[in-house]
């Protein structure tokens, strides 16, 4: 018999489920956001409604992925008023093409090789607002961890463009005969046999270290991005496309290692840029300078397909990679996505550039895409980067565009949308749900968590993060600053402060809102303060202005103008002379923060960072080609500053990040040890007050101890005297005391001691706690002096008495360090050289920037002094970084065996603690840049002459047009 009551809960549950399923099946809004976004196929564009400066588009529609070979068959969107591309400048078309440049004529004979440097030019810098306290700490960035490959193999597919540039609007390469440009290199004369022997010996040692590093990479990490030179395995922080191999190609060729070069080129054929087992995103900046620059540099130095061996594959691979990267420019304002999720699920959706794009990452793409355009004749590559330059030029020239006119903030809002204005304009058109989203939000700078344009409501509810980026950067995470929070794995964007589990905002019809926005150009990213420096996340953007001018043969004047404005601004706001023993005439570049978007109230960090060391070479190169002797002299002082920072450190290597003591006036900078001590210890006045208070406290303590000892000695003597009196033998026959003690105690002893104690406790002003402590000690003393009625027993007990206990004195006040003692102790513990205020990041990660500027100034001045500086740097670097198989980054440049005295009994572990520790990292730029610049410093001057070649920021040489 069926018992309905027993199964009632199950029947009710089943009924509810059926009702829910029915409503779901009938719900017309199921996947509404997806269907609304992808509602129809693209129609042909209405060309009559478009022009080269202002193009309107339909809302994004779903693309049909195509292969690289099908890129020319992409559909174009039809006209509508949803999204407007801001005005972008185009260049005037000049008949003719920009072909493969021919080698420039070699430098002829001139002055003797040992000639002295050019005469120094007087440099006038503004006075600096030197403050008494500036010992701030800078957060350290951890090294990039290895990434395990994923199991699902999914290939990139070229999507149709959402925001294509009409053919008539593509900015074309400047064409025509290159302008005459002043020479960069010194006219070297004939070399003496002695000088040549010395130079060649050094050259061979550099080559030997490069061969050693390359051989170990080949043995332990072939085909992977990097070698770990201690554990002898590999890691793949750059998509696993053999970063070290590609980055080192032109180095192998320049060093004459042709067999190794050919073997590497053969492996290049296997690289597949449509797939990565290690990254779901591509770090665009790093990939451009290392891979794209590496292919182009190797193609140029090897002669490419014109040689008998034929290296056309290098250009072919550059094109393959560039086609993948070109998708990052497919945004409404054509500003690039800097961390590109290549998987089709994300790649098919429309995208915007970041609101916090790093200046270096945004501005350091121009040389590579320009050179590719020159070699292929494809103007689309040049157009992509020319638009970035135009946007930066607009920002530089805009009144009140940046707080420091002429230079750019560390972070740039490249989205092209004024979000504050957008929110105010669109509010009235929102649905009730949309208005609630805006009303609940407290920060317009924060975006809905997990929301990316093209996501559905269900994606957001399920926690899907289409921006699952894992960024790797060159300059501050090993090379630069980390990507924005939303680009780093494990760091989601700040939660949207409205209702939970929301998808994208909705319009008045309840559908996902279109990407309408109030258009704007580039502006400072983020809210509040703006940071300006020549260091991490800004450096190479400025480096590319004069270099791009050279690469274009001087045919685009804007690059000269932009460089000259940067140079003037750096001199006005950033350059300073550090105070150091011997008063060296050197310069560094500071970091400045503006909190009100003006230059009226600036906060300075007097930093000396390894990344900023490129600045000497930039000033030297720009000063030579633009005819500015003052800039050449400034560059010399900057290069000398970094060489000085190497020489004064215990290991002979400059730290990653440190602070130095600035002089208020560059032309009046005398060493002042007192000022140096005050800079290291900014709390000197407080420390002196603490010391004075200690002196008072210590004097009181001394008097207290004296009185306690005296009082206790008196009490102890009185007690002992009474006990001795009672212990004397009694007359014969009289064995009993006249006055029997009570409770087994000797009344005389007890009462006498108590009277003494009471007297001293009332005489002295003891606290209640101290009174209790003294009384307890007296009671213990009584127990040890216990006398009973048995005289014989007492005598036996007296012989067995324990020694009297010592009085416990109050602890002595600890003496604080004086200002001088504190500074001396810190200098000793941290090994701070004179002139440095703090060593915030003591690592050396095989960086090239210092030797880069030394190389430039050897080639510019012809002085062998620079070779000697570079050689000392090389020997120090090799001594500190050489492992069993290659070379590793180290954790502390301020420690050596000389810092800690070892004895004959010192253990190996103790001796190892006195050496820098290896961090087991050998980045690809060690072979691509650092060892290349060391090699070229000792190579003959016409090997990669600066009058024929121009280096990208990864030291890949590109042919200059002639």
MOZI-V71584 format. One record per residue. RES is the residue in one small letter. PSI is psi as a letter, one per 30 degrees, with the letter a starting at -180 (NA if undefined). NEAR is the number of other ideal C-beta (glycine too) atoms within 10 Angstrom. Layout:
BEGIN
RES;PSI;NEAR, RES;PSI;NEAR
END
This chain:
BEGIN
x;k;3, x;k;5, x;j;7, x;e;8, x;e;6, x;e;8, x;g;11, x;e;10, x;e;9, x;e;9, x;e;10, x;e;10, x;e;10, x;e;11, x;e;10, x;e;10, x;e;10, x;e;10, x;e;10, x;e;10, x;e;10, x;e;10, x;e;9, x;e;9, x;f;8, x;f;8, x;j;10, x;f;6, x;g;11, x;k;11, x;h;12, x;e;18, x;e;21, x;e;18, x;e;14, x;e;20, x;e;21, x;i;18, x;f;11, x;l;10, x;l;10, x;k;20, x;l;13, x;k;10, x;k;19, x;j;13, x;f;12, x;f;7, x;g;12, x;l;18, x;l;12, x;f;16, x;f;12, x;j;13, x;k;23, x;k;17, x;l;25, x;l;19, x;l;21, x;k;23, x;l;20, x;k;18, x;l;23, x;j;15, x;k;15, x;l;15, x;l;11, x;e;14, x;f;9, x;g;13, x;f;15, x;f;6, x;g;9, x;k;15, x;l;16, x;k;17, x;l;24, x;l;16, x;k;17, x;l;13, x;g;11, x;e;16, x;k;26, x;k;17, x;k;21, x;l;20, x;k;14, x;k;21, x;k;15, x;l;17, x;l;19, x;k;7, x;k;13, x;k;13, x;k;6, x;l;9, x;l;9, x;j;23, x;a;11, x;k;14, x;l;19, x;l;10, x;k;12, x;l;16, x;k;10, x;l;10, x;k;17, x;a;7, x;l;8, x;b;13, x;l;12, x;k;12, x;e;18, x;g;12, x;l;16, x;l;12, x;l;16, x;l;15, x;k;7, x;k;12, x;k;14, x;k;8, x;k;19, x;j;8, x;k;18, x;l;12, x;k;12, x;k;19, x;i;10, x;k;17, x;l;12, x;e;10, x;k;10, x;i;20, x;h;13, x;l;14, x;k;10, x;k;17, x;k;9, x;l;13, x;k;18, x;l;8, x;l;17, x;k;21, x;l;10, x;l;15, x;k;21, x;k;9, x;k;11, x;l;12, x;f;6, x;k;6, x;j;9, x;k;14, x;k;14, x;k;22, x;k;18, x;k;20, x;l;20, x;k;21, x;k;19, x;e;22, x;i;18, x;l;18, x;k;21, x;k;13, x;e;10, x;f;10, x;f;17, x;k;18, x;k;22, x;l;17, x;k;22, x;k;21, x;l;18, x;a;12, x;k;11, x;k;17, x;l;11, x;k;7, x;k;16, x;k;10, x;l;14, x;e;19, x;k;19, x;k;22, x;j;13, x;k;19, x;a;14, x;k;10, x;k;17, x;l;12, x;e;7, x;e;8, x;e;14, x;e;14, x;e;11, x;e;17, x;e;19, x;e;14, x;e;10, x;e;20, x;e;20, x;e;11, x;e;17, x;e;23, x;e;19, x;e;10, x;e;21, x;e;25, x;e;15, x;e;15, x;e;24, x;e;23, x;e;13, x;e;19, x;e;26, x;e;17, x;e;12, x;f;17, x;g;23, x;k;15, x;f;16, x;l;23, x;e;27, x;l;25, x;k;32, x;j;22, x;g;28, x;e;17, x;f;13, x;h;16, x;a;14, x;l;19, x;l;22, x;i;23, x;f;27, x;h;29, x;f;25, x;g;20, x;h;25, x;h;27, x;e;25, x;e;29, x;e;26, x;e;29, x;f;30, x;f;30, x;e;26, x;f;28, x;e;29, x;e;26, x;e;23, x;e;23, x;g;24, x;g;10, x;i;18, x;e;12, x;e;9, x;e;20, x;e;23, x;e;14, x;e;14, x;e;22, x;e;20, x;e;10, x;e;14, x;e;20, x;f;9, x;f;8, x;k;18, x;j;10, x;g;21, x;g;16, x;k;14, x;k;24, x;f;14, x;f;19, x;k;25, x;f;22, x;l;24, x;k;30, x;j;25, x;e;23, x;e;30, x;e;27, x;e;24, x;e;27, x;e;27, x;e;28, x;e;28, x;e;28, x;e;29, x;e;32, x;e;29, x;e;30, x;e;32, x;e;30, x;e;28, x;e;23, x;f;22, x;f;23, x;f;14, x;b;20, x;f;15, x;f;10, x;l;10, x;e;5, x;e;12, x;j;12, x;h;24, x;f;12, x;e;16, x;e;23, x;e;19, x;e;15, x;e;24, x;e;25, x;e;16, x;e;15, x;e;24, x;e;24, x;e;18, x;e;19, x;f;24, x;f;18, x;f;19, x;f;22, x;f;25, x;i;21, x;l;21, x;e;25, x;g;24, x;g;23, x;k;25, x;k;28, x;k;24, x;f;27, x;j;26, x;j;22, x;j;24, x;f;23, x;k;18, x;e;15, x;e;13, x;e;20, x;f;20, x;f;18, x;l;20, x;l;23, x;l;24, x;l;19, x;l;25, x;l;25, x;f;20, x;i;21, x;k;25, x;k;29, x;e;29, x;e;30, x;e;31, x;e;26, x;g;26, x;h;31, x;f;26, x;e;25, x;e;29, x;e;32, x;f;25, x;e;27, x;e;26, x;e;26, x;e;22, x;e;24, x;f;22, x;f;14, x;g;12, x;j;17, x;f;18, x;e;20, x;e;27, x;e;24, x;e;22, x;e;26, x;f;25, x;e;28, x;e;22, x;e;24, x;e;22, x;e;20, x;e;23, x;e;22, x;e;17, x;e;16, x;e;17, x;e;20, x;f;14, x;k;13, x;k;5, x;g;8, x;e;18, x;l;22, x;e;24, x;j;19, x;k;17, x;e;20, x;l;25, x;l;25, x;l;26, x;e;23, x;k;22, x;k;28, x;j;23, x;g;29, x;f;23, x;g;25, x;k;21, x;j;17, x;e;16, x;e;11, x;e;13, x;e;17, x;e;16, x;e;13, x;e;13, x;f;19, x;e;12, x;f;8, x;f;13, x;l;19, x;l;16, x;e;10, x;e;13, x;e;21, x;e;16, x;e;14, x;e;20, x;e;15, x;e;11, x;f;12, x;k;16, x;f;8, x;j;10, x;f;13, x;f;14, x;k;13, x;l;19, x;k;20, x;k;18, x;f;24, x;k;21, x;k;23, x;k;14, x;f;21, x;l;23, x;l;20, x;e;19, x;e;14, x;e;20, x;e;23, x;e;13, x;g;11, x;g;10, x;k;15, x;j;20, x;f;21, x;h;22, x;i;18, x;l;25, x;i;20, x;k;26, x;k;26, x;l;26, x;e;28, x;f;27, x;f;22, x;i;21, x;e;23, x;e;26, x;a;26, x;l;22, x;l;20, x;l;26, x;l;22, x;e;12, x;f;22, x;f;23, x;k;15, x;k;14, x;f;7, x;j;13, x;l;15, x;l;18, x;k;14, x;k;12, x;k;21, x;h;13, x;b;17, x;l;10, x;l;9, x;h;13, x;l;21, x;a;19, x;l;24, x;l;20, x;k;22, x;a;16, x;f;14, x;g;11, x;g;14, x;l;17, x;k;23, x;k;18, x;l;17, x;h;18, x;k;17, x;l;22, x;j;16, x;k;18, x;l;16, x;a;19, x;k;29, x;l;17, x;k;23, x;l;22, x;a;16, x;l;9, x;b;10, x;l;15, x;k;22, x;k;20, x;k;26, x;l;25, x;g;27, x;b;30, x;k;27, x;g;27, x;f;28, x;d;29, x;f;27, x;e;26, x;e;25, x;e;26, x;f;27, x;e;24, x;e;25, x;e;25, x;e;22, x;e;26, x;e;23, x;f;24, x;g;25, x;g;21, x;g;19, x;f;18, x;j;18, x;f;12, x;e;20, x;e;22, x;e;17, x;e;15, x;e;24, x;e;25, x;e;17, x;e;17, x;e;22, x;e;25, x;e;14, x;e;20, x;e;25, x;e;20, x;e;15, x;e;24, x;e;24, x;k;22, x;l;25, x;k;25, x;l;22, x;k;25, x;l;22, x;k;12, x;f;9, x;h;13, x;k;20, x;i;16, x;l;22, x;l;27, x;l;26, x;k;25, x;l;25, x;k;22, x;k;19, x;k;18, x;k;22, x;f;12, x;g;12, x;g;15, x;l;12, x;g;16, x;e;8, x;j;10, x;k;17, x;k;15, x;k;18, x;j;18, x;i;24, x;l;24, x;j;27, x;k;30, x;e;27, x;e;26, x;f;26, x;f;30, x;f;26, x;e;28, x;e;28, x;e;27, x;e;28, x;e;30, x;e;26, x;e;27, x;e;27, x;e;24, x;e;24, x;f;22, x;g;16, x;h;11, x;j;17, x;e;15, x;e;15, x;e;25, x;e;21, x;e;21, x;e;25, x;e;27, x;e;29, x;e;21, x;e;28, x;e;31, x;e;21, x;e;27, x;e;29, x;e;27, x;e;21, x;e;27, x;e;25, x;f;16, x;f;16, x;l;24, x;e;18, x;f;25, x;g;18, x;k;27, x;k;27, x;l;23, x;e;23, x;k;25, x;l;27, x;k;25, x;l;25, x;j;24, x;l;23, x;k;23, x;e;13, x;k;14, x;f;19, x;g;12, x;i;10, x;i;20, x;k;8, x;k;16, x;j;13, x;e;11, x;e;9, x;e;15, x;e;22, x;e;18, x;e;19, x;e;26, x;e;22, x;j;22, x;f;14, x;h;14, x;e;18, x;e;12, x;e;12, x;e;17, x;e;13, x;e;12, x;e;15, x;e;15, x;e;9, x;e;12, x;e;16, x;e;11, x;e;10, x;e;14, x;e;13, x;e;11, x;e;11, x;e;16, x;e;11, x;e;9, x;e;14, x;e;14, x;e;10, x;e;14, x;e;19, x;e;13, x;e;11, x;e;20, x;e;20, x;e;11, x;e;13, x;e;23, x;e;19, x;e;11, x;e;16, x;e;22, x;e;15, x;e;12, x;e;20, x;e;22, x;e;10, x;e;11, x;f;17, x;f;15, x;k;7, x;k;8, x;l;11, x;l;6, x;k;6, x;f;5, x;j;8, x;f;11, x;k;8, x;k;13, x;e;6, x;j;7, x;k;9, x;l;16, x;k;9, x;g;6, x;g;10, x;l;15, x;j;23, x;e;14, x;e;15, x;e;23, x;e;20, x;e;12, x;e;18, x;e;23, x;e;15, x;e;12, x;e;19, x;e;22, x;e;13, x;e;13, x;e;19, x;e;16, x;f;10, x;e;10, x;l;14, x;i;7, x;l;17, x;l;8, x;e;7, x;e;8, x;e;15, x;e;15, x;e;11, x;e;14, x;e;21, x;e;14, x;e;10, x;e;18, x;e;20, x;e;13, x;e;12, x;e;19, x;e;18, x;e;8, x;f;14, x;g;22, x;k;15, x;k;23, x;a;13, x;f;13, x;j;11, x;e;17, x;e;9, x;e;11, x;e;17, x;e;11, x;e;10, x;e;16, x;e;14, x;f;7, x;g;6, x;k;11, x;l;6, x;l;6, x;k;14, x;k;11, x;k;9, x;k;16, x;j;10, x;l;12, x;k;11, x;k;7, x;k;11, x;k;15, x;k;8, x;k;13, x;l;15, x;k;15, x;l;16, x;e;19, x;e;13, x;e;14, x;e;17, x;e;21, x;e;14, x;e;11, x;e;16, x;e;16, x;e;10, x;e;8, x;f;16, x;h;20, x;j;20, x;l;19, x;k;14, x;f;22, x;k;25, x;e;25, x;l;21, x;i;20, x;e;20, x;j;21, x;g;22, x;l;20, x;k;26, x;h;21, x;h;23, x;l;27, x;f;23, x;e;27, x;e;29, x;f;28, x;e;27, x;e;29, x;e;29, x;e;27, x;e;28, x;f;27, x;e;25, x;e;24, x;e;25, x;f;19, x;g;24, x;k;19, x;f;18, x;e;16, x;e;24, x;e;18, x;e;15, x;e;24, x;e;25, x;e;20, x;e;14, x;e;23, x;e;23, x;e;13, x;e;21, x;e;27, x;e;14, x;e;12, x;f;23, x;f;24, x;k;16, x;a;18, x;f;9, x;f;19, x;b;25, x;k;26, x;k;27, x;l;24, x;l;23, x;f;15, x;j;23, x;f;28, x;g;19, x;k;22, x;l;19, x;f;12, x;f;11, x;e;14, x;j;13, x;k;8, x;l;12, x;l;6, x;f;4, x;g;6, x;k;13, x;l;9, x;e;7, x;e;7, x;e;12, x;e;12, x;e;10, x;f;12, x;g;15, x;l;16, x;k;22, x;k;14, x;k;20, x;g;19, x;h;17, x;k;23, x;j;29, x;l;27, x;f;28, x;f;27, x;e;32, x;e;28, x;e;27, x;d;25, x;e;25, x;f;28, x;e;32, x;e;25, x;e;28, x;e;24, x;f;27, x;f;26, x;g;23, x;l;19, x;k;14, x;f;20, x;g;12, x;j;13, x;i;21, x;k;20, x;f;26, x;f;22, x;f;20, x;l;20, x;k;24, x;k;25, x;a;26, x;f;29, x;g;28, x;g;27, x;k;32, x;k;24, x;k;26, x;k;23, x;k;22, x;k;22, x;NA;13
END
